[in-house]
Each structure stands twice: as structure tokens, then as C-alpha cells.
């Protein structure tokens, strides 16, 4: 088992990367990642009782070394997941899909799919709803290239058709046409654990791109 408390610690295996990702280290409390495999890991995190996102421990697939591949190259992009938050504090369990780059930058789009949410609110405002696979999502967006599909009911496991979601968002004008797909990840955004240790456990993750 890999164990790391390093804010940027992680493990590359089988085409995926498991990442402790304490990206807001200046505001974050301690967090330790324990990984047996890319689809079998957990984190213990202790975060202060404030509302900003502190960490995003996750597993992700980088496409073409983060340079990306054109979205239209794929006939399907699907993923399976199983993850469960601690049920305390403020957090969201979510996919993080990066299009036209990764991180801050002109033209970059961050598309999230929230499968579990406790007291967290996406950026921007709610603009509409989207339904697929028996699940209805509230769709939020801002003007800075951020789109979030927030499941109205908690999903501890299941599958998502990312190709369909991205295509729909392009059709709505929320995402620029002809994007590249650069990274697909799944994990938990910890805002607060009320200063107590809390655990997120992941027991399934896969990405299939054809």
C-alpha cells in the first residue's frame, strides 16, 4: 500500500494517477492518502470549518500527456465510479474533466459531475437541468469556463456517459466547439471536516475512450 501525506504526493499505475492533491495548501489541514490500486484507495483528511475548497484527492487519466486529443476523435467516453464521502462537513464528490487544457488558462473549460454533495455550492449559477440514465442533474455554469452537473440524488456508485454530457454542453454553448479532452478525474473536494478527521473511500473507477 502506498501511503503519503505529501500535499503533492501520488502514484502512477495502469494508466492512471492517484493524487493527494492538497492544491490549496495554505488553507488546508493534514491529509493522508492510502492507495492499494488506482481503483481502491482512501484518504483521511482534517480540514478547518471554513467554506473554501482545500484539497481534491483524486484518481485521474491524462490524455496524450495532458496535450489532449480532439473530442470528435472519440465515438464514446464512459466511466464507472464508486466513492463515498464521510457525511460530515462541507464537500462534494465529483468528476473533474478538463477540456482545452488543464488548470487556469485562456479557453480552458472545467466540466464537473457531482455525484455526492454535502453543503457545497458550485461556482456560477444554475442555468438548467440535464437528465440521463435515470438521473437528473442541476447544471451550473459561470463565465470563466466552468460547468457543473450536480446530481439531484446522491450516487455512491454507477456510470456516466461523459461523451453525451460534453456533447450536450457544446450544443448549449457552454463549452467551445471542437475541444480537446486533456484529463478525466474523480475524487472529493474537501472544504471542511469541522476540524475532525474524515474519510473518503473509493472502490471503483475506470475510463473507457473509444
C-alpha positions as CSV (number, residue, x, y, z in Angstrom):
1,X,0.0,0.0,0.0
2,X,1.2,3.5,-0.9
3,X,0.9,6.0,2.0
4,X,1.7,9.7,1.6
5,X,0.9,12.8,3.5
6,X,2.8,14.9,0.9
7,X,0.5,17.7,-0.4
8,X,1.5,16.7,-4.0
9,X,2.1,13.0,-3.3
10,X,0.8,10.4,-5.6
11,X,1.2,7.1,-7.5
12,X,1.1,6.3,-11.2
13,X,-0.2,2.9,-12.1
14,X,-2.0,1.1,-15.0
15,X,-2.5,4.4,-16.9
16,X,-4.0,6.3,-14.0
17,X,-2.6,8.6,-11.3
18,X,-3.8,8.7,-7.7
19,X,-3.1,12.1,-6.3
20,X,-3.3,13.5,-2.8
21,X,-3.7,17.0,-4.4
22,X,-3.7,19.4,-1.5
23,X,-3.7,22.2,-4.0
24,X,-4.9,24.9,-1.6
25,X,-2.1,24.0,0.9
26,X,-2.0,27.4,2.5
27,X,-5.5,26.9,3.9
28,X,-5.5,23.1,4.2
29,X,-5.1,20.9,7.2
30,X,-3.4,17.5,7.1
31,X,-4.4,14.8,4.7
32,X,-3.0,11.3,4.2
33,X,-3.6,9.1,1.1
34,X,-3.6,5.3,1.4
35,X,-3.7,3.5,-2.0
36,X,-3.8,-0.2,-2.9
37,X,-4.7,0.4,-6.5
38,X,-6.0,3.2,-8.7
39,X,-9.5,1.9,-8.1
40,X,-9.0,1.1,-4.4
41,X,-7.9,3.8,-2.1
42,X,-8.9,6.2,0.7
43,X,-7.9,9.4,2.3
44,X,-8.1,10.7,5.9
45,X,-8.5,14.4,5.9
46,X,-8.8,17.0,8.7
47,X,-9.9,20.4,7.4
48,X,-10.9,23.6,9.2
49,X,-14.6,24.8,9.4
50,X,-14.4,27.2,6.5
51,X,-16.1,27.1,3.1
52,X,-13.2,27.3,0.6
53,X,-12.0,24.2,-1.2
54,X,-8.8,22.9,0.4
55,X,-8.0,19.6,-1.3
56,X,-9.1,17.4,-4.2
57,X,-7.7,13.9,-3.6
58,X,-8.5,12.0,-6.8
59,X,-7.6,9.4,-9.4
60,X,-7.3,10.7,-13.0
61,X,-6.3,9.7,-16.5
62,X,-4.1,12.1,-18.5
63,X,-4.8,12.1,-22.3
64,X,-1.8,12.4,-24.6
65,X,0.5,13.6,-21.7
66,X,-2.1,16.4,-21.0
67,X,-1.8,17.7,-24.5
68,X,-5.2,16.2,-25.1
69,X,-6.9,14.6,-28.0
70,X,-9.7,16.2,-30.1
71,X,-13.1,15.4,-28.6
72,X,-14.5,14.4,-32.0
73,X,-11.9,11.7,-32.2
74,X,-14.0,9.6,-29.8
75,X,-17.2,7.8,-30.5
76,X,-17.7,7.1,-26.8
77,X,-16.3,8.3,-23.5
78,X,-17.7,6.5,-20.5
79,X,-16.7,6.0,-16.9
80,X,-17.6,3.9,-13.8
81,X,-17.2,5.1,-10.2
82,X,-17.8,4.2,-6.6
83,X,-17.0,6.7,-3.9
84,X,-18.4,7.7,-0.6
85,X,-17.8,10.8,1.4
86,X,-17.7,11.0,5.2
87,X,-21.2,12.5,5.7
88,X,-19.8,15.4,7.7
89,X,-18.5,18.9,7.0
90,X,-18.7,20.5,3.6
91,X,-17.6,18.6,0.4
92,X,-18.5,17.3,-3.0
93,X,-17.6,14.0,-4.6
94,X,-17.1,14.7,-8.3
95,X,-15.6,14.1,-11.7
96,X,-13.3,16.8,-12.9
97,X,-12.9,16.8,-16.7
98,X,-10.5,19.3,-18.3
99,X,-11.0,20.4,-21.9
100,X,-8.7,22.6,-24.0
101,X,-6.0,22.4,-21.3
102,X,-5.7,21.8,-17.6
103,X,-5.8,24.4,-14.9
104,X,-6.2,28.2,-15.3
105,X,-5.7,29.4,-18.8
106,X,-7.5,31.2,-21.6
107,X,-10.1,28.9,-23.3
108,X,-9.8,26.1,-20.8
109,X,-13.0,24.5,-19.7
110,X,-13.5,22.6,-16.4
111,X,-16.5,20.3,-16.5
112,X,-17.5,18.6,-13.2
113,X,-20.1,15.9,-12.5
114,X,-21.0,15.9,-8.8
115,X,-22.2,12.5,-7.6
116,X,-22.5,13.4,-3.9
117,X,-22.8,16.8,-2.2
118,X,-22.9,18.0,1.4
119,X,-23.5,21.7,1.9
120,X,-21.3,22.7,-1.1
121,X,-22.4,25.1,-3.9
122,X,-20.9,25.2,-7.4
123,X,-19.4,28.3,-8.9
124,X,-21.7,30.5,-11.0
125,X,-25.4,30.0,-11.1
126,X,-27.9,27.2,-12.0
127,X,-29.0,27.5,-15.7
128,X,-31.0,24.4,-16.4
129,X,-31.3,20.6,-15.8
130,X,-30.0,17.6,-17.6
131,X,-31.3,14.0,-17.4
132,X,-29.6,10.8,-18.4
133,X,-29.6,7.2,-17.1
134,X,-32.4,7.8,-14.7
135,X,-30.5,10.7,-13.0
136,X,-31.4,14.4,-13.1
137,X,-28.6,16.9,-12.7
138,X,-28.8,20.6,-11.9
139,X,-26.5,22.3,-14.4
140,X,-24.4,25.3,-13.1
141,X,-22.0,27.5,-15.0
142,X,-20.0,30.7,-14.7
143,X,-18.4,32.9,-17.3
144,X,-14.9,31.6,-16.7
145,X,-15.2,28.2,-18.4
146,X,-16.7,26.2,-15.5
147,X,-19.7,23.8,-15.9
148,X,-21.0,21.5,-13.2
149,X,-23.6,18.8,-13.4
150,X,-24.9,18.3,-9.9
151,X,-26.9,15.1,-9.3
152,X,-30.2,15.8,-7.5
153,X,-29.8,12.5,-5.7
154,X,-26.7,11.0,-4.1
155,X,-24.9,8.5,-6.3
156,X,-22.4,6.3,-4.4
157,X,-21.7,4.2,-7.5
158,X,-22.6,3.9,-11.1
159,X,-21.6,5.0,-14.6
160,X,-21.6,8.2,-16.6
161,X,-21.7,8.9,-20.3
162,X,-19.2,11.8,-20.4
163,X,-19.3,11.9,-24.2
164,X,-23.0,12.6,-24.1
165,X,-22.7,15.2,-21.3
166,X,-19.9,17.1,-23.2
167,X,-21.8,17.0,-26.5
168,X,-24.9,18.4,-24.8
169,X,-23.0,21.2,-23.2
170,X,-21.3,22.0,-26.5
171,X,-24.8,22.2,-28.1
172,X,-25.9,24.6,-25.4
173,X,-22.9,26.8,-26.0
174,X,-21.5,26.2,-22.5
175,X,-18.3,24.7,-24.0
176,X,-16.5,25.8,-27.1
177,X,-16.9,23.6,-30.2
178,X,-14.2,21.1,-31.1
179,X,-12.4,21.0,-27.7
180,X,-9.6,18.7,-26.8
181,X,-10.0,16.2,-23.9
182,X,-7.0,16.6,-21.6
183,X,-7.7,14.9,-18.3
184,X,-10.6,13.0,-16.6
185,X,-10.5,12.6,-12.8
186,X,-12.8,11.6,-9.9
187,X,-12.4,12.4,-6.2
188,X,-13.6,14.6,-3.4
189,X,-13.3,18.3,-2.9
190,X,-12.9,18.8,0.8
191,X,-13.9,22.2,2.1
192,X,-14.4,21.4,5.8
193,X,-14.4,18.4,8.1
194,X,-15.3,20.5,11.1
195,X,-11.7,20.1,12.4
196,X,-12.1,16.4,12.8
197,X,-10.6,13.5,10.8
198,X,-12.9,12.4,8.0
199,X,-12.5,9.6,5.4
200,X,-13.3,9.4,1.7
201,X,-13.2,5.9,0.2
202,X,-13.0,5.0,-3.5
203,X,-13.7,1.4,-4.5
204,X,-14.2,1.7,-8.3
205,X,-13.0,3.9,-11.1
206,X,-12.5,3.4,-14.9
207,X,-12.5,5.4,-18.0
208,X,-13.2,3.9,-21.4
209,X,-12.5,6.0,-24.5
210,X,-13.1,4.6,-28.0
